Amino acid sequence: MPLAVWPVAQRSAQYQRAGRYHPGCAAHPGKMLPALARCIVAEYSRPGQLVVDPLAGSGTTLVEAALFGRRAIGVELEARWADLARENAEHVLRPEHRQLVEVYQGDATDLATLLGDDSGRVDLVCTSPPYACDVGNVDKANWDRGGDLCPTSERNYSSDKANLGHARGAAYEAAMATIYGACFTVLRPGGILAVVTKNTRRKGRTLDLAGLTVALAEAAGFTYLQHVIALHAAIRDDDLAARPSFWQRTQTHQARTRGEPAHLVVHEDLCVFSAGPAQLTPAPQETAHAH
Ligand SMILES: C[S@@+](CC[C@H](N)C(=O)[O-])C[C@H]1O[C@@H](n2cnc3c(N)ncnc32)[C@H](O)[C@@H]1O
């Protein structure tokens, strides 16, 4: 499998959003790095094409796609995050790019229905699914008051158990299989599916989400084209400077105390597929119309 490494975190996630994205973004616990979304859009689509994110969250894919002159449609289950995605489009984009973005509140398993006439015409699906593990924002103030470091009510994107953030094991696989099937339906022949995942560790075992994603996408009819290591550490001279969260650092420290030779995970896996034979021409150098 062709392997590439993209250094998309030379600047921290906070720095990449600061002064551009809506401050309300801090509440979403699982955002894509803007630089990663931008690289995917520039590499795997062309100006004027249609980019879709069926698990849109705060709308990072949509904002970065519109900045590059693509039409962008997002689907998000939670009203709270769908509103945030719209706010981000308002906040970051000039009117001529803002009008390229549409956000539907709905279930990604209904993607084809939600897209209506656009189904079958999508050029790129760029998305990041929940990682089949707990996600949440650390609430240090709550912890100082004797509460939970990561309150249960705020975990997994929503307290709604229908949110895929709560799905584990077979339930997660079945739901994601349906969503990748829906992505195959909405893409044009030769269209691209780009999925950002992260391998996580739980109780000393690695959950190979990238491997599972490849298996599910291939079962849905996709051809596996490319694997990209999206580096979350910064390259500084000859070193990698990791930026672990408090949570990651604690987990790795505890694993090493138990005698497990664990290391910090400093990358996400970008798995790229085509719906039928790929029809890409080499990407010209592009610049986003950023503010
Ligand atoms: C990893 S996050 C995506 C984050 C996004 N890339 C961003 O930068 O903000 C996954 C999102 O999928 C949403 N989600 C979960 N189940 C869903 C479903 N069945 N249909 C649509 N969205 C869903 C969650 O609410 C969450 O916002």
The ligand as an SDF file (V2000), in Angstrom:
LIG
                    3D

 27 29  0  0  0  0  0  0  0  0999 V2000
  -15.3770   12.5990   14.9310 C   0  0  0  0  0  0  0  0  0  0  0  0
  -16.7610   13.6680   14.9400 S   0  0  0  0  0  0  0  0  0  0  0  0
  -16.5450   14.5770   13.4290 C   0  0  0  0  0  0  0  0  0  0  0  0
  -15.8250   15.8710   13.6910 C   0  0  0  0  0  0  0  0  0  0  0  0
  -15.6630   16.7540   12.4830 C   0  0  0  0  0  0  0  0  0  0  0  0
  -14.7800   16.1780   11.5000 N   0  0  0  0  0  0  0  0  0  0  0  0
  -15.1210   18.1150   12.9370 C   0  0  0  0  0  0  0  0  0  0  0  0
  -14.0230   18.5270   12.5130 O   0  0  0  0  0  0  0  0  0  0  0  0
  -15.7590   18.7470   13.7910 O   0  0  0  0  0  0  0  0  0  0  0  0
  -18.1060   12.6150   14.5170 C   0  0  0  0  0  0  0  0  0  0  0  0
  -19.4550   13.3210   14.4710 C   0  0  0  0  0  0  0  0  0  0  0  0
  -20.4250   12.3660   14.0260 O   0  0  0  0  0  0  0  0  0  0  0  0
  -21.6680   12.7260   14.6090 C   0  0  0  0  0  0  0  0  0  0  0  0
  -22.5700   11.5700   14.4960 N   0  0  0  0  0  0  0  0  0  0  0  0
  -22.6390   10.4730   15.2780 C   0  0  0  0  0  0  0  0  0  0  0  0
  -23.5520    9.6100   14.8120 N   0  0  0  0  0  0  0  0  0  0  0  0
  -24.0760   10.1610   13.6910 C   0  0  0  0  0  0  0  0  0  0  0  0
  -25.0410    9.7480   12.7310 C   0  0  0  0  0  0  0  0  0  0  0  0
  -25.6600    8.5690   12.8380 N   0  0  0  0  0  0  0  0  0  0  0  0
  -25.3260   10.5820   11.6890 N   0  0  0  0  0  0  0  0  0  0  0  0
  -24.7090   11.7950   11.5680 C   0  0  0  0  0  0  0  0  0  0  0  0
  -23.7960   12.2420   12.4500 N   0  0  0  0  0  0  0  0  0  0  0  0
  -23.4670   11.4300   13.4890 C   0  0  0  0  0  0  0  0  0  0  0  0
  -21.2880   13.0940   16.0370 C   0  0  0  0  0  0  0  0  0  0  0  0
  -22.2910   13.8640   16.6680 O   0  0  0  0  0  0  0  0  0  0  0  0
  -19.9660   13.8490   15.8040 C   0  0  0  0  0  0  0  0  0  0  0  0
  -20.1800   15.2410   15.7190 O   0  0  0  0  0  0  0  0  0  0  0  0
  1  2  1  0
  2  3  1  0
  2 10  1  0
  3  4  1  0
  4  5  1  0
  5  6  1  0
  5  7  1  0
  7  8  2  0
  7  9  1  0
 10 11  1  0
 11 12  1  0
 11 26  1  0
 12 13  1  0
 13 14  1  0
 13 24  1  0
 14 15  1  0
 14 23  1  0
 15 16  2  0
 16 17  1  0
 17 18  1  0
 17 23  2  0
 18 19  1  0
 18 20  2  0
 20 21  1  0
 21 22  2  0
 22 23  1  0
 24 25  1  0
 24 26  1  0
 26 27  1  0
M  CHG  2   2   1   9  -1
M  END
$$$$
